[in-house]
Amino acid sequence: MPKKSTEKVYSPEEIAARLTASLPDWTHADGHIRRRYKTANWPETLMLINAVGFLAETAWHHPDLSASYGWAEFALMTHSAGGVTDKDFELARKIEDIAGWRPGGEDGALEGKPKS
């Protein structure tokens, strides 16, 4: 059996304050912080899941996920600590960065896939 974590578990009030300050599109429900992302289609949903899967596996911190044709939802909590910890906020921030990035921005040469 894995050892119980000694990480700080945030109270609901602390979670609400942190989400408001830095992750306003995320919510707190059922012991997790969570966000549903709308996607354009099934291939985009799968690409998002795979990108988040890479982040999560590399960080060794794995979200619960649900998905359908045009959306993917990620729910984070640190199971070994029994609640939401810094690990969850940090992974949520990484998910935001990757899910929100689009080519063609002002700081890059990547133009994105052609429109058909």
Secondary structure, 3 states (H helix, E strand, C coil): CCCCCCCCCCCHHHHHHHHHHHCCCCEEECCEEEEEEECCCHHHHHHHHHHHHHHHHHHCCCCEEEEECCEEEEEECECCCCECCHHHHHHHHHHHHHHHCCCCCCCCCCCCCCCC
